Every structure is written in C-alpha cells, then in structure tokens.
C-alpha cells in the first residue's frame, strides 16, 4: 500500500481528472437545443442524451454498485436502458431504437449525471485500503471511457445533424484562416530501417502508472521490414485527383468487399462532400464550408483509404510501423480542446513527421486482433475490448475530436472497414 501522502496526492489527481472530464462532456452540450439530444440517424450512432446517460451508467454499474456501502440504484430500469453491450451485466435496450427513448427527459439525464458525479466524489473520499487499487483503476477506466464517448458524441452528432437539409451548424469553430496563406507542405517519404521492435504498452497493476487499455498489452517483439512513411496526411486535393481520374469507378484499385460496398452504397466521394456549381463543399460541425485543397482528407472508410493507396502505388501502414514511427514524437496537434473540430493543413515545421496526433485517426492495414499473450480484464469490464477483436481494422493517432491527454502511440482505435462517420484519414506507406 502507498504511503498516506502519495495516496492523498493520487486520490486528489484522480478526483480532479474525473470532475474535469465530467464537466467537459456537459460543456460539449451547451450549444445544443433540447430537440438535438435525441437524434439517431443510423444504428451505429447514438443520441447525445444516451451518451450522457451511458457514461454515468458506467460509473454507477462498475464502481458504485460494487464499492458504495448501502448502494441503491438511481433507477433500476437504467441498467437496462443504458447498458451498451455488457452481456455479463444483463440485457440491453436495442441499439437502433435509442432515439425512441424520449424518457428520461434531457433534464432528468442531467440530474442523473449530477447525482452519479457527486456519489463518485464521495466514494473517492471513503475508500478503504483494501478497495483502493482496484477501485481507483476502475475510476480511471471510467474517465477514459467517458473521453471516448465525448468523441463519439461529436462524431455521432455531426452525422445526425447532416441528415437535415438545412445542414445546421453545431457551433462556431476556430477556423484556421491563416492556413489559406501558408505554403502547403509537399508530400515526402521518411525511411525506417528494418529491425526488431517492442510493440505495445506494459500495463502495470500499479494504479499510479500511466493508463492504458487492456488491448494495448502485453508488450511484445515484432520484426519490421524496412519501410517508408508519408511525412503528412493525404490532402483533399490529392484525393480529388483520385476522384477525377475515376478512382470510384475502377474496380482494380478496390478490395473485393470494398467494391461491393461502394456499389451498394453508391459512394462517389468522401462522406459529407457534395458539388455545387462545379466546386466541392463539405458539411462540418460549423456548417457547410468549401473544401480546402490543402486540408487533410477526412471521413473515408478503410476501403476508400486502401483503394487510394493502391491507386498511388503505395499502401497503408501497419499499426506496428505507425507506432514505431510515432513513439518518440511529442503528442501535439489539434485536439478537441482547440475547438477546430475539423482537420487543417500541415504547416512548415522542423518536425519531419507531421500530423501524427490529433487532426485525424489514421487507418492502418492491421486487423484488430489480440496481441500475443493478451488476456482481457476480469469480470464484465473484460467485455470492453476483447469481444470486438474480429473483422475490424486499427486506427492510430487520435483526431480533432479527441482529448490530448487521452492519446498515446500505443493507443488502438478500431472500426469496421466501411465506417466513414468518424474523423478518419490516410497516411501512406510503402516498402523499401
């Protein structure tokens, strides 16, 4: 057990982070009207109201229910309504029907949030030495879980608002007008020599160690052949060339499954793009904007990313290549707290590798699979990552909707290959 001074300092740090993250989630809702909270345009997205309730459900179900003396559920039915996919907890309200939950009301959900926040703060002050390590690790997991839902809240909201022909804006963002006068960064290749690399995070039981999800571990060795990585993300202008040269009509560049999806869904451009008067525009969280040639391309699926890479005579990086290239680079970029809420162009800098973090999640060619020796967490929280390790691909780097203190080189995001509503982009790679 830690000494009292260290314990008190750590508890205070966790409590501060918990309260800060909870408050930030609610601040993201400030521009919304009550009518916006229940939108759900497809099964893969969730209403804002549901995200607000589910993140509170997580703390109540996995922490308060286990550690609070004399625990009583806030509302017994919430365990069913706001359970996402934890079968060990019980049944879940059908995901595609979350928009039908007009009750509890928005104000009632905020009351629920305030209640759970207060309960967790009180619990942190009353933990016994026997509860300390395990309870604190679950609170930190819950904090990171809520940060994931902050990003989902924004990406889901963007897709849901986009269905409205009025194309309403969510909020005014920090448009980078200065970028219009900056010299674009030319695409270049950076070389990495072959060798044995240590991949993943050494997730310790010590609650004071830097957080990492269970899917980032265990650390293991992986041999990499020599490779080259693009110095920046693929731009809108570069992707326009792909469109104009018939990239969406040429099956030879596409994976078979990707070509089937492209035909079925009638893809001809990235999500949110449309032409008007011969010019490209796209929908952003600040409303409709002209597509800036030099900004990074966003909202493409794995299939589109792979087809573009094939057209360019390149490929997508593996997650191991990306991690090796990024691990000694500082975590800097445009994150959610900058309120750009869209990626912006690379700028001239001393860094050789640009736009590694923030801006856009970057598709890799790596399937989302367990690392050698992977073991999911015990209990219901073991369903957090392990159960999804099939038929998805890994993305790296975070996005303009990610919190800066949430991302690291070992972080493994994952989505199905046809997903486009996330802030996802492309970095090219090729063999030496």
SEMAR-724842 format. One line per 10 residues: number of its first residue (from 1); their letters; for each residue x, y, z of C-alpha. Coordinates in steps of 0.05 Angstrom, whole numbers, plus 5000, padded with zeros to 4 digits. Layout:
SEMAR-724842
NUM = A = X:Y:Z  ...
This chain:
SEMAR-724842
1 = XXXXXXXXXX = 5000:5000:5000  5023:5070:4985  5043:5119:5040  4990:5168:5061  5020:5228:5026  5026:5192:4960  4956:5163:4967  4924:5230:4982  4960:5262:4923  4938:5207:4876
11 = XXXXXXXXXX = 4866:5210:4900  4864:5285:4890  4893:5278:4820  4841:5225:4800  4784:5265:4830  4806:5328:4793  4811:5290:4727  4743:5257:4740  4708:5323:4753  4743:5358:4695
21 = XXXXXXXXXX = 4723:5304:4645  4651:5301:4670  4645:5377:4664  4676:5377:4594  4624:5327:4570  4570:5374:4592  4604:5434:4562  4601:5399:4494  4525:5401:4500  4520:5476:4513
31 = XXXXXXXXXX = 4507:5496:4440  4451:5445:4433  4376:5455:4433  4334:5404:4470  4310:5376:4403  4382:5357:4385  4392:5309:4443  4351:5252:4415  4375:5247:4343  4398:5179:4317
41 = XXXXXXXXXX = 4405:5173:4241  4433:5102:4239  4444:5045:4287  4519:5059:4292  4507:5128:4321  4474:5144:4388  4435:5204:4412  4472:5255:4454  4425:5241:4511  4443:5168:4510
51 = XXXXXXXXXX = 4518:5183:4513  4506:5228:4573  4468:5173:4609  4511:5115:4589  4575:5146:4615  4540:5156:4682  4513:5085:4680  4585:5061:4672  4607:5093:4738  4544:5070:4774
61 = XXXXXXXXXX = 4547:4998:4749  4620:4982:4754  4641:5025:4814  4584:5049:4858  4547:4984:4856  4610:4948:4877  4641:4994:4929  4588:5040:4957  4561:5018:5025  4485:5010:5023
71 = XXXXXXXXXX = 4484:5021:4948  4416:5033:4917  4408:5043:4842  4387:5112:4819  4334:5080:4776  4333:5003:4769  4310:5009:4696  4370:5050:4676  4413:4987:4680  4374:4961:4620
81 = XXXXXXXXXX = 4364:5026:4583  4436:5050:4584  4476:4985:4581  4512:4986:4515  4537:4915:4503  4557:4884:4570  4523:4816:4570  4551:4799:4638  4511:4858:4667  4446:4838:4633
91 = XXXXXXXXXX = 4403:4852:4572  4406:4917:4534  4354:4962:4503  4360:4953:4427  4415:4998:4400  4378:5020:4336  4319:5044:4378  4356:5091:4426  4324:5151:4392  4256:5127:4417
101 = XXXXXXXXXX = 4275:5140:4490  4241:5207:4500  4241:5190:4574  4280:5201:4616  4280:5273:4593  4343:5312:4579  4337:5349:4645  4327:5283:4682  4390:5255:4649  4430:5315:4672
111 = XXXXXXXXXX = 4402:5305:4742  4425:5232:4738  4495:5255:4717  4500:5304:4775  4478:5250:4824  4530:5200:4799  4585:5252:4797  4572:5270:4870  4569:5197:4890  4636:5181:4858
121 = XXXXXXXXXX = 4669:5241:4891  4643:5219:4958  4665:5148:4946  4736:5170:4929  4740:5203:4998  4718:5140:5034  4756:5084:5000  4788:5033:5046  4859:5009:5036  4831:4943:5011
131 = XXXXXXXXXX = 4789:4978:4958  4839:5030:4937  4878:4998:4879  4821:4963:4845  4770:5019:4854  4818:5073:4830  4836:5033:4768  4762:5027:4751  4751:5101:4761  4809:5117:4714
141 = XXXXXXXXXX = 4780:5067:4664  4713:5103:4670  4746:5170:4658  4779:5145:4594  4713:5111:4574  4678:5178:4581  4731:5212:4538  4717:5161:4483  4644:5179:4488  4659:5253:4483
151 = XXXXXXXXXX = 4688:5239:4415  4631:5194:4396  4582:5248:4419  4612:5296:4368  4620:5247:4310  4550:5219:4320  4520:5288:4327  4554:5310:4262  4525:5252:4224  4456:5261:4255
161 = XXXXXXXXXX = 4453:5336:4240  4477:5324:4169  4412:5288:4153  4375:5355:4159  4371:5391:4092  4382:5456:4130  4451:5429:4148  4451:5465:4215  4517:5481:4250  4534:5455:4318
171 = XXXXXXXXXX = 4577:5513:4339  4624:5565:4312  4694:5535:4309  4764:5563:4307  4772:5567:4232  4845:5570:4213  4841:5626:4162  4916:5636:4167  4926:5568:4134  4899:5597:4069
181 = XXXXXXXXXX = 4962:5638:4064  5011:5584:4085  5055:5547:4037  5030:5475:4031  5077:5422:4056  5099:5377:3999  5090:5303:4008  5154:5266:4022  5176:5198:4046  5214:5183:4110
191 = XXXXXXXXXX = 5254:5119:4114  5255:5069:4171  5305:5013:4173  5287:4940:4187  5294:4913:4256  5262:4882:4317  5214:4929:4353  5179:4927:4420  5105:4939:4409  5050:4955:4458
201 = XXXXXXXXXX = 5045:4981:4529  5069:4949:4593  5005:4958:4632  5022:4951:4706  4976:4935:4763  5001:4997:4798  4945:5049:4793  4997:5105:4791  5026:5081:4724  5004:5116:4661
211 = XXXXXXXXXX = 4937:5089:4638  4930:5041:4581  4872:4999:4556  4880:4924:4561  4882:4917:4485  4949:4955:4484  4984:4900:4522  5023:4858:4532  5087:4887:4504  5117:4840:4453
221 = XXXXXXXXXX = 5171:4838:4399  5154:4847:4327  5201:4846:4268  5192:4901:4217  5219:4901:4147  5246:4967:4122  5191:5016:4103  5176:5088:4085  5121:5131:4115  5089:5193:4086
231 = XXXXXXXXXX = 5111:5256:4122  5039:5282:4127  4967:5262:4116  4936:5256:4047  4903:5322:4028  4835:5338:3997  4869:5359:3932  4906:5294:3926  4841:5255:3937  4805:5299:3886
241 = XXXXXXXXXX = 4855:5273:3834  4834:5202:3853  4761:5221:3842  4774:5258:3777  4815:5200:3749  4757:5152:3761  4781:5121:3825  4710:5106:3847  4695:5072:3781  4758:5029:3774
251 = XXXXXXXXXX = 4748:4963:3809  4822:4943:3801  4841:4990:3858  4790:4963:3907  4787:4903:3952  4730:4857:3932  4689:4871:3994  4703:4945:3987  4680:4946:3915  4615:4912:3934
261 = XXXXXXXXXX = 4603:4963:3989  4620:5021:3943  4569:4997:3892  4516:4982:3943  4522:5049:3978  4537:5088:3914  4599:5122:3941  4628:5174:3894  4664:5219:3944  4681:5221:4018
271 = XXXXXXXXXX = 4624:5227:4068  4598:5299:4075  4625:5321:4006  4580:5349:3951  4588:5391:3889  4554:5457:3876  4569:5499:3814  4628:5455:3798  4661:5466:3866  4668:5417:3923
281 = XXXXXXXXXX = 4637:5433:3991  4632:5393:4054  4590:5393:4117  4627:5409:4181  4605:5419:4253  4607:5493:4236  4561:5483:4176  4576:5479:4102  4645:5501:4081  4685:5500:4015
291 = XXXXXXXXXX = 4733:5441:4013  4803:5469:4025  4853:5435:3979  4909:5431:4029  4870:5407:4090  4875:5333:4106  4823:5287:4074  4772:5264:4126  4714:5216:4132  4736:5160:4088
301 = XXXXXXXXXX = 4728:5086:4101  4783:5035:4104  4761:5011:4035  4769:5081:4006  4836:5091:4041  4862:5025:4014  4837:5039:3944  4870:5108:3943  4936:5078:3968  4933:5025:3914
311 = XXXXXXXXXX = 4920:5079:3861  4981:5116:3886  5025:5054:3882  5032:5053:3957  4996:5020:4016  4971:5036:4085  5020:5029:4143  5014:4972:4192  4998:4992:4263  5068:4969:4284
321 = XXXXXXXXXX = 5101:5014:4232  5059:5073:4254  5075:5061:4328  5150:5055:4316  5150:5119:4276  5109:5157:4328  5134:5132:4394  5189:5184:4403  5149:5241:4375  5114:5291:4421
331 = XXXXXXXXXX = 5038:5286:4427  5020:5351:4394  4967:5371:4344  4897:5399:4341  4853:5364:4392  4783:5375:4416  4801:5429:4465  4825:5473:4408  4753:5474:4380  4773:5470:4308
341 = XXXXXXXXXX = 4731:5406:4303  4758:5394:4233  4828:5377:4209  4871:5433:4180  4932:5432:4134  5002:5415:4154  5048:5474:4166  5122:5483:4155  5158:5458:4216  5223:5426:4239
351 = XXXXXXXXXX = 5187:5361:4251  5198:5310:4197  5134:5272:4213  5074:5318:4213  5002:5307:4236  5017:5244:4275  4970:5263:4331  4904:5300:4331  4873:5321:4264  4850:5251:4241
361 = XXXXXXXXXX = 4850:5179:4260  4895:5143:4210  4874:5077:4180  4925:5021:4184  4925:4956:4146  4926:4917:4212  4866:4877:4233  4843:4889:4304  4868:4825:4336  4895:4808:4405
371 = XXXXXXXXXX = 4969:4816:4418  5008:4752:4435  4991:4733:4507  4932:4781:4511  4884:4770:4569  4821:4812:4578  4805:4843:4644  4768:4800:4694  4693:4808:4702  4643:4847:4659
381 = XXXXXXXXXX = 4694:4901:4642  4732:4846:4605  4680:4856:4550  4705:4927:4539  4755:4909:4483  4766:4835:4474  4698:4817:4447  4708:4863:4387  4773:4832:4362  4746:4808:4295
391 = XXXXXXXXXX = 4730:4839:4227  4755:4909:4245  4817:4950:4230  4863:4990:4275  4868:5066:4271  4922:5108:4304  4936:5179:4326  4871:5209:4351  4832:5265:4318  4808:5337:4324
401 = XXXXXXXXXX = 4752:5308:4368  4800:5271:4415  4826:5297:4481  4901:5307:4481  4911:5271:4548  4873:5210:4521  4921:5191:4465  4989:5157:4460  5030:5119:4409  5005:5051:4434
411 = XXXXXXXXXX = 4931:5071:4431  4890:5024:4387  4824:5050:4360  4784:5003:4316  4726:5007:4268  4693:4965:4214  4723:4977:4145  4661:5010:4117  4656:5062:4173  4661:5135:4149
421 = XXXXXXXXXX = 4628:5178:4201  4689:5180:4246  4744:5232:4234  4787:5183:4195  4841:5198:4143  4900:5169:4106  4975:5166:4114  5013:5128:4060  5068:5077:4068  5109:5034:4022
431 = XX = 5163:4981:4026  5237:4999:4019
